[in-house]
Amino acid sequence: MLESQELEHRLKLRIIKLSDYEDIKEIMNMVYAKVGGAWTKKELTNLLKVFPEGQICIEDRGKLVAAALSIIVDYSKFGDQHTYDQITNSGKFDTHDPEGDTLYGTDVFVHPDYRGIRLGRRLYDARKELCENLNLRAIIAGGRIPGYANYFKKLTPKQYIEEVKKKEVYDPVLSFQLANDFHVRKVMTRYMPDDKASKSYATLLEWINVYYEEEEKLIGRRKSIVRAGLVQWQMRRVRSVEDLLQQVEFFVDTVSSYNADFVLFPEFFNAPLMALFNEVSAADAVRLLSDYTEQIRDEMLNMAVSYNINIICGSMPEYKDNNLYNVSYLCRRDGTIDSQYKLHITPDESSYWGLQGGYHLNVFETDAGRVGVLICYDVEFPELSRILAEQDMDILFVPFWTDTKNAYLRVRRCAQARAIENECYVAITGSVGNLPRVENMDIQYSQSAVFSPSDFSFPHDAVVAEATPNTETTILVDLDLDLLKKLRTQGSVRNLQQRRIDLYNVKWKQIRK
């Protein structure tokens, strides 16, 4: 029983105290025997005086066994060519600046008897948490490359770092830092001139705090939790545009009463008005329908302001310069408006109506994140979503109209893929019911849904919410934009970050139109 108790650990993460000095001295003299050994007690006192919360340790049954030391600096004062002595001012630590923007890691050390149980990872995670809580831009550290002494005759420092990245070479310091999400910003010379194992070279390492906000605001800050409402719209007979707008306002009012930031309507939600022109051809009817577009858009913009909600107006036909387009409007609650044209036209839309594709693709800034809009068929072309993702899109809205389940499933499956491959949320909604007197839009199939990336922080099936199929309803969801930031730098896989841009890219052609 006694042996079992002796083998047990009692690990505790805490802030360093001056009374820990003897334990710190013991470990540093072992770990840094060839590069100066331990800080003096006076130097540790200086560090604890200027920044006590930045000095973190792990104790086991009352004895300190690992520690991470750091300061805050205004990194612009030092730049990328600094030395270790400059950063610490040779142990005075008066370089610490509470108003600085960067957490600088000066030391991490683990007692040799405690290696192999990942105490270093715990210390690095604690540092990251500290960086986030203090709203600092990044963690910077100068990293030794003690394994380089065995390779310097055949590899340059840059080549050595590449071999470590590829895991062809193991470096006891650099390999660990790379595994903890740090990237090599550059190679420094004479960072620690006495470091013979590293041949006086060091890596300048950086970890970016994705939650950093450059300017703290008391009001009007960018939201981290965004609420979106999707309207699964019943196609019903209307006698006038006023009838249609009354139904639109009902849903805007309903969704906004839940303090939502967005409400999404389906593609061609105003199609019931086409029944007013049943005596003409389908091509003529959709052109007559476009006569209402400006009025409906303006009324929905007024609703956006009145109900304090951003409205994605599904889509409506627009006829200009003898060309018929399908356009979605983003009506912001600040009174501004933007538009996104459908780019890809289905064979039926072309042959029945004579629709033309648009020429521009946009990411829209809103007070609740950066959003994109792809109308129905456009989501089936992955290049478009990738271009939007490269502009830091958070949410992709997809208003659609489909007549059959197989057509719906094309939209749904592609939307799910877009969410995973572009590390964003995708919201889709369509219409339900029948329009007997409207040619080419007589039947509808829809199951509105919101999709997420597929990783631990998101729903297990990557479906945030979904509606009952073929029933008029709304769904409301909360979308955590901070989870997207975390995913893009710390996810199990990182689809955007790990693209082989050395082999391929997706490029938007500049055209005149």
Secondary structure as the mmCIF struct_conf table of DSSP 4:
data_model
#
loop_
_struct_conf.conf_type_id
_struct_conf.id
_struct_conf.beg_label_comp_id
_struct_conf.beg_label_asym_id
_struct_conf.beg_label_seq_id
_struct_conf.end_label_comp_id
_struct_conf.end_label_asym_id
_struct_conf.end_label_seq_id
HELX_RH_AL_P HELX_RH_AL_P1 LEU A 2 LEU A 7
STRN STRN1 LEU A 11 ILE A 15
HELX_RH_3T_P HELX_RH_3T_P1 LEU A 18 ASP A 20
HELX_RH_AL_P HELX_RH_AL_P2 TYR A 21 VAL A 31
TURN_TY1_P TURN_TY1_P1 TYR A 32 GLY A 36
HELX_LH_PP_P HELX_LH_PP_P1 ALA A 38 THR A 40
HELX_RH_AL_P HELX_RH_AL_P3 LYS A 41 VAL A 50
HELX_RH_3T_P HELX_RH_3T_P2 PRO A 52 GLY A 54
STRN STRN2 ILE A 56 ASP A 60
TURN_TY1_P TURN_TY1_P2 ARG A 61 GLY A 62
STRN STRN3 LYS A 63 VAL A 73
HELX_RH_3T_P HELX_RH_3T_P3 TYR A 75 LYS A 77
TURN_TY1_P TURN_TY1_P3 PHE A 78 PHE A 78
TURN_TY1_P TURN_TY1_P4 ASP A 80 GLN A 81
HELX_RH_AL_P HELX_RH_AL_P4 TYR A 84 THR A 88
TURN_TY1_P TURN_TY1_P5 ASN A 89 LYS A 92
TURN_TY1_P TURN_TY1_P6 ASP A 94 THR A 95
TURN_TY1_P TURN_TY1_P7 PRO A 98 GLU A 99
BEND BEND1 ASP A 101 ASP A 101
STRN STRN4 THR A 102 VAL A 110
HELX_RH_3T_P HELX_RH_3T_P4 PRO A 112 TYR A 114
TURN_TY1_P TURN_TY1_P8 ARG A 115 GLY A 116
BEND BEND2 ILE A 117 ILE A 117
HELX_RH_AL_P HELX_RH_AL_P5 LEU A 119 ASN A 133
TURN_TY1_P TURN_TY1_P9 LEU A 134 ASN A 135
BEND BEND3 ARG A 137 ARG A 137
STRN STRN5 ALA A 138 ARG A 144
HELX_RH_3T_P HELX_RH_3T_P5 PRO A 146 ASN A 150
TURN_TY1_P TURN_TY1_P10 TYR A 151 LYS A 154
HELX_RH_AL_P HELX_RH_AL_P6 PRO A 157 LYS A 165
TURN_TY1_P TURN_TY1_P11 LYS A 166 LYS A 167
BEND BEND4 GLU A 168 VAL A 169
TURN_TY1_P TURN_TY1_P12 PRO A 172 VAL A 173
HELX_RH_AL_P HELX_RH_AL_P7 LEU A 174 ALA A 179
TURN_TY1_P TURN_TY1_P13 ASN A 180 ASP A 181
STRN STRN6 HIS A 183 THR A 189
BEND BEND5 ARG A 190 MET A 192
TURN_TY1_P TURN_TY1_P14 PRO A 193 ASP A 194
TURN_TY1_P TURN_TY1_P15 LYS A 196 SER A 200
STRN STRN7 TYR A 201 ILE A 208
TURN_TY1_P TURN_TY1_P16 VAL A 210 TYR A 211
BEND BEND6 GLU A 214 GLU A 215
BEND BEND7 LEU A 218 GLY A 220
HELX_LH_PP_P HELX_LH_PP_P2 ARG A 221 LYS A 223
BEND BEND8 SER A 224 SER A 224
STRN STRN8 ILE A 225 GLN A 234
BEND BEND9 ARG A 239 SER A 240
HELX_RH_AL_P HELX_RH_AL_P8 VAL A 241 SER A 256
TURN_TY1_P TURN_TY1_P17 SER A 257 ASN A 259
BEND BEND10 ASP A 261 ASP A 261
STRN STRN9 PHE A 262 LEU A 264
TURN_TY1_P TURN_TY1_P18 GLU A 267 ASN A 270
HELX_RH_3T_P HELX_RH_3T_P6 ALA A 271 PHE A 277
TURN_TY1_P TURN_TY1_P19 ASN A 278 GLU A 279
BEND BEND11 VAL A 280 VAL A 280
HELX_RH_AL_P HELX_RH_AL_P9 ALA A 282 LEU A 289
HELX_RH_3T_P HELX_RH_3T_P7 SER A 290 TYR A 292
HELX_RH_AL_P HELX_RH_AL_P10 THR A 293 SER A 306
TURN_TY1_P TURN_TY1_P20 TYR A 307 ASN A 308
STRN STRN10 ASN A 310 ILE A 312
STRN STRN11 MET A 316 LYS A 320
TURN_TY1_P TURN_TY1_P21 ASP A 321 ASN A 322
STRN STRN12 ASN A 323 CYS A 331
TURN_TY1_P TURN_TY1_P22 ARG A 333 ASP A 334
BEND BEND12 GLY A 335 GLY A 335
STRN STRN13 ILE A 337 TYR A 341
HELX_RH_AL_P HELX_RH_AL_P11 PRO A 347 ASP A 348
HELX_RH_PI_P HELX_RH_PI_P1 GLU A 349 TRP A 353
STRN STRN14 LEU A 355 LEU A 355
STRN STRN15 VAL A 363 THR A 366
TURN_TY1_P TURN_TY1_P23 ASP A 367 ALA A 368
STRN STRN16 GLY A 369 VAL A 373
HELX_RH_3T_P HELX_RH_3T_P8 CYS A 376 GLU A 380
HELX_RH_AL_P HELX_RH_AL_P12 PRO A 382 ALA A 389
TURN_TY1_P TURN_TY1_P24 GLU A 390 ASP A 392
STRN STRN17 ILE A 395 PRO A 399
BEND BEND13 ASP A 403 THR A 404
HELX_RH_AL_P HELX_RH_AL_P13 LYS A 405 ASN A 422
TURN_TY1_P TURN_TY1_P25 GLU A 423 GLU A 423
BEND BEND14 CYS A 424 CYS A 424
STRN STRN18 TYR A 425 THR A 429
STRN STRN19 SER A 431 VAL A 432
BEND BEND15 GLY A 433 GLY A 433
STRN STRN20 ASN A 434 ASN A 434
TURN_TY1_P TURN_TY1_P26 PRO A 436 ARG A 437
BEND BEND16 VAL A 438 VAL A 438
TURN_TY1_P TURN_TY1_P27 GLU A 439 ASN A 440
BEND BEND17 ASP A 442 ASP A 442
STRN STRN21 ILE A 443 ILE A 443
STRN STRN22 ALA A 449 PHE A 451
BEND BEND18 ASP A 455 ASP A 455
TURN_TY1_P TURN_TY1_P28 PHE A 456 SER A 457
BEND BEND19 PHE A 458 PHE A 458
TURN_TY1_P TURN_TY1_P29 HIS A 460 ASP A 461
BEND BEND20 ALA A 462 ALA A 462
STRN STRN23 VAL A 463 GLU A 466
HELX_LH_PP_P HELX_LH_PP_P3 ALA A 467 THR A 468
TURN_TY1_P TURN_TY1_P30 PRO A 469 ASN A 470
BEND BEND21 THR A 471 THR A 471
STRN STRN24 THR A 473 ASP A 480
HELX_RH_AL_P HELX_RH_AL_P14 LEU A 481 GLN A 490
BEND BEND22 GLY A 491 VAL A 493
TURN_TY1_P TURN_TY1_P31 ASN A 495 GLN A 498
TURN_TY1_P TURN_TY1_P32 ILE A 501 LEU A 503
HELX_LH_PP_P HELX_LH_PP_P4 TRP A 508 GLN A 510
#
